[in-house]
């Protein structure tokens, strides 16, 4: 496993980071176009990991950069939703603090040559957050289901998943460091 290597999975991860300013700039004026940009960025999250595993191009750099790119995307979207008055600041703060704590733990672990890869709970949390973000940006609904209400409920579930997976990361970190 190489440390730093520019390959297609890494390029896809970087593209997710590069799309963030466009998402933030376009979404307030054109939420549907913003959702399109967010969806493209979210798809790169699936593709980079899939391609890295499939082609044997998994690197330590990619293991660290991928979740950081996810965090940048989700944190940016949460801040935007608070700014657009689509999400309460307290829920965004809970999720953002969790993201910083887990990232800090990963960096400390990496300094000790311990790689803590993304776990299933963290991946489910990320997928639910990304889905909630899209629902919170969508206008209207289908039948009796309002997209905003569904997005808000899913964001609350995401916050619980964030706290749960954050605790699991913390426990895993302490077990591996000691």
Rosetta silent file (secondary structure, phi, psi, omega in degrees, C-alpha in Angstrom):
SEQUENCE: XXXXXXXXXXXXXXXXXXXXXXXXXXXXXXXXXXXXXXXXXXXXXXXXXXXXXXXXXXXXXXXXXXXXXXXXXXXXXXXXXXXXXXXXXXXXXXXXXXXXXXXXXXXXXXXXXXXXXXXXXXXXXXXXXXXXXXXXXXXXXXXXXXXXXXXXXXXXXXXXXXXXXXXXXXXXXXXXXX
SCORE:     score description
SCORE:     0.000 S_00000001
   1 L     0.000  115.264  179.721    0.000    0.000    0.000 S_00000001
   2 L   -76.610  156.939  179.383    1.630    3.200   -1.186 S_00000001
   3 L   -79.546  -61.753  179.871    1.443    6.412    0.820 S_00000001
   4 L  -125.434  125.899  179.916    0.841    9.028   -1.896 S_00000001
   5 L  -153.791  125.591  178.757   -0.010    8.111   -5.456 S_00000001
   6 L   -82.674  112.001  179.169   -2.028   10.062   -7.996 S_00000001
   7 L  -139.080  178.056 -176.831   -4.488    7.623   -9.523 S_00000001
   8 H   -58.692  -44.917  177.560   -8.110    7.727  -10.714 S_00000001
   9 H   -58.831  -40.010  179.691   -9.596    7.107   -7.239 S_00000001
  10 H   -68.277  -39.087  177.306   -7.487    9.949   -5.792 S_00000001
  11 H   -62.319  -41.158  177.748   -8.456   12.260   -8.665 S_00000001
  12 H   -63.015  -39.556  178.126  -12.139   11.490   -7.980 S_00000001
  13 H   -64.070  -44.949  177.234  -11.625   12.307   -4.306 S_00000001
  14 H   -62.355  -36.572 -179.535   -9.975   15.631   -5.200 S_00000001
  15 H   -63.336  -33.003  177.034  -12.816   16.389   -7.630 S_00000001
  16 H   -62.322  -42.394  178.376  -15.265   16.106   -4.729 S_00000001
  17 H   -66.566  -41.449 -178.934  -13.337   18.795   -2.872 S_00000001
  18 H   -65.615  -30.984 -179.448  -13.130   20.983   -5.989 S_00000001
  19 H   -72.765  -19.990 -175.257  -16.932   20.784   -6.497 S_00000001
  20 H   -57.472  -50.503  179.867  -17.665   22.209   -3.018 S_00000001
  21 H   -59.397  -37.199  178.203  -17.221   25.931   -3.872 S_00000001
  22 H   -65.022  -42.385  176.788  -19.456   25.523   -6.940 S_00000001
  23 H   -58.874  -47.336 -177.936  -22.098   23.789   -4.815 S_00000001
  24 H   -66.331  -36.302 -177.178  -21.984   26.570   -2.217 S_00000001
  25 H   -74.699  -41.073 -172.413  -22.102   29.349   -4.802 S_00000001
  26 H   -85.607  -36.224 -170.645  -24.901   27.948   -6.996 S_00000001
  27 H   -57.557  -45.898 -178.374  -27.260   26.268   -4.503 S_00000001
  28 L   -57.310  -37.650 -178.729  -28.833   29.340   -2.805 S_00000001
  29 L   -85.991  -29.386 -176.680  -29.971   30.759   -6.155 S_00000001
  30 L  -141.794   80.622 -176.062  -30.664   27.437   -7.861 S_00000001
  31 H   -56.276  -37.225 -178.904  -31.255   24.581   -5.400 S_00000001
  32 H   -67.420  -39.903  175.552  -31.930   21.981   -8.110 S_00000001
  33 H   -65.927  -39.582  176.081  -28.649   22.753   -9.887 S_00000001
  34 H   -60.324  -41.547  177.354  -26.946   22.686   -6.477 S_00000001
  35 H   -61.730  -40.304  177.640  -28.461   19.269   -5.818 S_00000001
  36 H   -59.581  -45.076  178.195  -27.052   18.104   -9.170 S_00000001
  37 H   -63.810  -43.580  179.325  -23.562   19.242   -8.179 S_00000001
  38 H   -62.069  -40.764  178.728  -23.976   17.652   -4.739 S_00000001
  39 H   -63.759  -42.626  177.521  -25.110   14.374   -6.354 S_00000001
  40 H   -60.629  -45.864  178.412  -22.085   14.322   -8.661 S_00000001
  41 H   -61.568  -40.664 -179.654  -19.807   14.939   -5.665 S_00000001
  42 H   -66.367  -37.991  178.673  -21.615   12.216   -3.696 S_00000001
  43 H   -64.220  -35.864  177.787  -21.256    9.724   -6.544 S_00000001
  44 H   -62.752  -27.914  178.040  -17.497   10.300   -6.565 S_00000001
  45 H   -62.983  -42.676  177.741  -17.552    9.165   -2.921 S_00000001
  46 H   -70.269  -46.868 -173.891  -18.862    5.764   -3.993 S_00000001
  47 H   -64.765  -41.464 -175.921  -16.728    5.528   -7.126 S_00000001
  48 H   -61.784  -44.928  179.254  -13.346    6.394   -5.618 S_00000001
  49 H   -67.253  -42.743  179.296  -13.526    3.636   -3.007 S_00000001
  50 H   -60.300  -48.890 -178.431  -14.988    1.101   -5.424 S_00000001
  51 H   -67.208  -36.824  179.016  -12.329    1.767   -8.060 S_00000001
  52 H   -63.156  -44.133  179.451   -9.506    1.773   -5.510 S_00000001
  53 H   -67.821  -44.243 -175.535  -10.548   -1.646   -4.183 S_00000001
  54 H   -65.497  -38.767 -176.145  -11.261   -3.092   -7.616 S_00000001
  55 H   -96.122    0.901 -179.202   -7.983   -1.953   -9.169 S_00000001
  56 L    68.981   28.979 -178.502   -5.812   -2.541   -6.098 S_00000001
  57 L  -106.234   36.562  177.268   -4.983    1.170   -5.885 S_00000001
  58 L   -77.444  127.520  178.772   -5.704    1.592   -2.183 S_00000001
  59 L  -126.545  157.167  175.365   -3.228    4.007   -0.605 S_00000001
  60 H   -60.565  -38.905  178.604   -2.788    5.361    2.913 S_00000001
  61 H   -59.376  -45.291  178.647   -3.233    8.817    1.402 S_00000001
  62 H   -65.482  -38.347  178.796   -6.560    7.766   -0.124 S_00000001
  63 H   -62.114  -34.592  178.911   -7.710    6.144    3.127 S_00000001
  64 H   -83.936  -45.121 -174.531   -7.161    9.481    4.879 S_00000001
  65 H   -67.140  -38.469 -176.184   -8.207   11.864    2.069 S_00000001
  66 H   -57.454  -53.351  179.102  -11.513   10.142    1.213 S_00000001
  67 H   -66.906  -28.253  176.988  -13.223   10.662    4.595 S_00000001
  68 H   -67.394  -41.852  176.933  -11.787   14.193    4.804 S_00000001
  69 H   -61.829  -41.324  176.324  -13.327   15.004    1.406 S_00000001
  70 H   -58.984  -46.166 -178.314  -16.642   13.551    2.663 S_00000001
  71 H   -63.387  -43.578  177.218  -16.428   15.706    5.775 S_00000001
  72 H   -57.429  -45.969 -178.058  -15.658   18.853    3.756 S_00000001
  73 H   -64.095  -49.661 -177.480  -18.666   18.192    1.524 S_00000001
  74 H   -67.127  -44.717 -179.788  -21.094   17.395    4.348 S_00000001
  75 H   -62.395  -42.306  177.595  -19.881   20.201    6.645 S_00000001
  76 H   -60.008  -44.633 -179.983  -20.136   22.720    3.798 S_00000001
  77 H   -65.344  -39.819  179.311  -23.672   21.562    3.032 S_00000001
  78 H   -63.235  -44.239  178.988  -24.679   21.707    6.715 S_00000001
  79 H   -63.185  -41.197  177.492  -23.390   25.263    7.054 S_00000001
  80 H   -62.288  -43.080  179.218  -25.207   26.207    3.844 S_00000001
  81 H   -63.223  -38.526  175.831  -28.455   24.665    5.127 S_00000001
  82 H   -64.489  -44.619  179.502  -28.147   26.648    8.367 S_00000001
  83 H   -62.268  -35.674  179.572  -27.495   29.812    6.330 S_00000001
  84 L   -83.234    2.124 -178.484  -30.536   29.064    4.153 S_00000001
  85 L    58.246   42.718  176.268  -32.594   28.507    7.350 S_00000001
  86 L  -108.640   -8.274 -177.713  -33.309   24.906    6.323 S_00000001
  87 L  -150.381  140.270  177.466  -31.557   23.352    9.354 S_00000001
  88 L   -70.771  142.819 -178.404  -31.100   24.332   12.998 S_00000001
  89 H   -60.844  -37.096 -174.999  -27.568   25.272   13.953 S_00000001
  90 H   -61.725  -38.101 -179.791  -27.508   22.907   16.953 S_00000001
  91 H   -70.361  -38.614  176.996  -27.928   19.773   14.795 S_00000001
  92 H   -63.558  -41.536 -179.387  -25.234   20.994   12.400 S_00000001
  93 H   -62.772  -43.945  178.749  -22.901   21.692   15.341 S_00000001
  94 H   -56.943  -48.071 -177.718  -23.373   18.186   16.776 S_00000001
  95 H   -67.896  -42.897 -178.661  -22.501   16.591   13.442 S_00000001
  96 H   -64.621  -42.916  178.503  -19.611   18.966   12.703 S_00000001
  97 H   -61.022  -43.393  177.984  -18.030   18.460   16.150 S_00000001
  98 H   -58.253  -43.176 -178.401  -18.241   14.690   15.670 S_00000001
  99 H   -62.705  -42.462  178.908  -16.514   15.031   12.296 S_00000001
 100 H   -66.679  -39.923  179.683  -13.649   17.051   13.789 S_00000001
 101 H   -63.604  -47.827 -179.313  -13.204   14.619   16.694 S_00000001
 102 H   -63.883  -40.959  178.095  -13.063   11.566   14.421 S_00000001
 103 H   -63.003  -42.754  178.305  -10.665   13.332   12.031 S_00000001
 104 H   -61.265  -43.140  178.463   -8.408   14.323   14.944 S_00000001
 105 H   -61.400  -42.132  178.871   -8.385   10.726   16.190 S_00000001
 106 H   -63.267  -41.271 -179.592   -7.468    9.490   12.721 S_00000001
 107 H   -65.412  -44.243  178.144   -4.608   11.988   12.423 S_00000001
 108 H   -62.615  -44.069  178.776   -3.226   11.022   15.851 S_00000001
 109 H   -61.352  -43.320 -179.872   -3.539    7.335   14.975 S_00000001
 110 H   -62.357  -35.459  178.075   -1.795    7.919   11.647 S_00000001
 111 H   -64.211  -19.666  176.701    1.071    9.661   13.459 S_00000001
 112 L  -102.984   17.680 -178.831    1.524    6.343   15.279 S_00000001
 113 L    60.220   32.846  175.787    1.338    4.429   11.962 S_00000001
 114 L  -113.769  123.239  178.055   -2.151    3.181   12.760 S_00000001
 115 L  -101.981  122.232  176.085   -4.730    3.528   10.000 S_00000001
 116 L  -105.016   98.108 -177.601   -8.352    3.589   11.163 S_00000001
 117 L   -72.887  165.690  176.907  -10.350    3.015    7.976 S_00000001
 118 L   -62.159  138.812  179.043  -13.973    4.032    7.526 S_00000001
 119 L  -105.683  169.450 -176.825  -16.306    1.548    9.156 S_00000001
 120 H   -57.442  -43.839  179.664  -19.789    0.475    8.106 S_00000001
 121 H   -60.068  -39.640  177.975  -21.514    2.718   10.670 S_00000001
 122 H   -67.666  -36.590  178.650  -19.613    5.738    9.400 S_00000001
 123 H   -68.975  -40.027  177.300  -20.495    4.899    5.803 S_00000001
 124 H   -65.156  -40.911  177.965  -24.199    4.539    6.664 S_00000001
 125 H   -59.938  -46.256 -179.940  -24.017    7.855    8.539 S_00000001
 126 H   -62.889  -45.159  179.501  -22.472    9.580    5.527 S_00000001
 127 H   -62.330  -41.519 -179.835  -25.054    8.122    3.128 S_00000001
 128 H   -68.820  -36.522  177.439  -27.939    9.163    5.391 S_00000001
 129 H   -65.263  -44.340 -179.151  -26.498   12.676    5.777 S_00000001
 130 H   -63.798  -40.455  177.196  -26.083   13.077    2.032 S_00000001
 131 H   -65.261  -43.920  179.083  -29.647   11.875    1.430 S_00000001
 132 H   -60.722  -41.251  179.866  -30.980   14.192    4.158 S_00000001
 133 H   -60.794  -45.406  178.917  -29.124   17.141    2.614 S_00000001
 134 H   -61.698  -45.718  179.704  -30.695   16.482   -0.783 S_00000001
 135 H   -62.201  -38.616 -179.968  -34.170   16.170    0.754 S_00000001
 136 H   -68.641  -23.589  178.905  -33.698   19.403    2.714 S_00000001
 137 H   -89.792  -23.512 -178.050  -32.807   21.240   -0.493 S_00000001
 138 L   -70.522  138.175  173.874  -35.616   19.791   -2.610 S_00000001
 139 L   -82.487  151.250  171.406  -38.790   21.848   -2.938 S_00000001
 140 L    75.271 -144.819 -177.439  -42.200   20.274   -2.345 S_00000001
 141 E  -176.837 -168.665  177.727  -42.864   16.600   -1.872 S_00000001
 142 E  -127.437  118.400 -178.956  -44.721   13.549   -3.136 S_00000001
 143 L    60.032 -126.365 -179.616  -48.277   13.024   -1.961 S_00000001
 144 L   -86.535   -2.731 -177.066  -48.399   13.459    1.797 S_00000001
 145 E   -94.719  113.136  176.320  -44.617   13.227    2.142 S_00000001
 146 E   -86.824  128.280 -177.833  -42.951   16.630    2.346 S_00000001
 147 H   -58.869  -40.343 -178.951  -39.287   16.458    1.302 S_00000001
 148 H   -61.980  -48.142 -179.975  -38.259   18.971    3.963 S_00000001
 149 H   -62.001  -43.474  178.217  -39.904   17.006    6.787 S_00000001
 150 H   -62.779  -40.937  178.738  -38.435   13.725    5.538 S_00000001
 151 H   -64.499  -39.494  179.579  -35.006   15.361    5.261 S_00000001
 152 H   -65.917  -44.217  177.663  -35.241   16.757    8.771 S_00000001
 153 H   -61.215  -45.143  179.744  -36.195   13.370   10.238 S_00000001
 154 H   -65.083  -33.696  178.137  -33.363   11.702    8.335 S_00000001
 155 H   -67.581  -37.820  175.887  -30.933   14.398    9.548 S_00000001
 156 H   -63.612  -42.444  176.556  -31.940   13.657   13.168 S_00000001
 157 H   -62.094  -41.166  178.261  -31.333    9.960   12.506 S_00000001
 158 H   -60.700  -38.077  178.801  -27.985   10.914   10.942 S_00000001
 159 H   -63.930  -41.851  177.384  -27.051   12.833   14.085 S_00000001
 160 H   -64.213  -44.129  177.201  -27.724    9.730   16.199 S_00000001
 161 H   -62.259  -37.944  178.711  -25.695    7.616   13.753 S_00000001
 162 H   -62.170  -46.541  179.880  -22.923   10.234   13.875 S_00000001
 163 H   -64.843  -43.101 -179.238  -22.744   10.081   17.661 S_00000001
 164 H   -63.678  -48.383 -179.353  -22.888    6.271   17.688 S_00000001
 165 H   -70.144  -29.966  175.573  -20.199    5.822   15.051 S_00000001
 166 H   -63.051  -40.791  177.064  -18.108    8.563   16.701 S_00000001
 167 H   -64.824  -41.858  178.399  -18.152    6.589   19.938 S_00000001
 168 H   -62.356  -42.499  177.003  -17.149    3.432   18.023 S_00000001
 169 H   -61.156  -42.569 -178.843  -14.238    5.275   16.378 S_00000001
 170 H   -63.108  -44.825  178.920  -13.118    6.585   19.763 S_00000001
 171 H   -63.507  -45.196  179.027  -13.216    3.099   21.313 S_00000001
 172 H   -60.888  -41.514  178.834  -11.383    1.619   18.316 S_00000001
 173 H   -59.185  -51.070 -176.306   -8.776    4.388   18.534 S_00000001
 174 H   -64.687  -35.618  178.042   -8.072    3.782   22.238 S_00000001
 175 H   -65.263  -40.321 -176.236   -7.856    0.005   21.742 S_00000001
 176 H   -79.422  -29.046 -177.826   -5.330    0.382   18.913 S_00000001
 177 H   -77.630  -33.935 -176.723   -3.236    3.126   20.537 S_00000001
 178 L   -79.566    0.000    0.000   -2.756    1.311   23.855 S_00000001
